[in-house]
Amino acid sequence: MKLELTPAALDDLRSIRTYTLERWGSAQEAAYLDRMWEKFEAIQADASSYRFRPDLFPKCQIAAEGKHVILFRVRKSTLQVVRVLHSAMDFKRHVPPLS
């Protein structure tokens, strides 16, 4: 399955990287982002095992990783990561309009 990150998801990962680097240092930043990429791979391997949240956007599923939640959907043979949000955030407020 192909991986696609939306521009918003890429911005989220950049923000996570910057915050973690500044707050916790380079070793923790690298470890946390490595776990995030491992979670993307796990989702690619078996997306069906993750919870659906169609109230957020069509075909939305979620996967937790650390303090963050990956909002994604599978479209044909592509895993589209829409957002990577902190678990305390109001997801509905931060999801772009999607069809």
Secondary structure, 3 states (H helix, E strand, C coil): CEEEECHHHHHHHHHHHHHHHHHHCHHHHHHHHHHHHHHHHHHHHCHHHCEECCCCCCCCEEEEECCEEEEEEEECCEEEEEEEEECCCCHHHHCCCCC
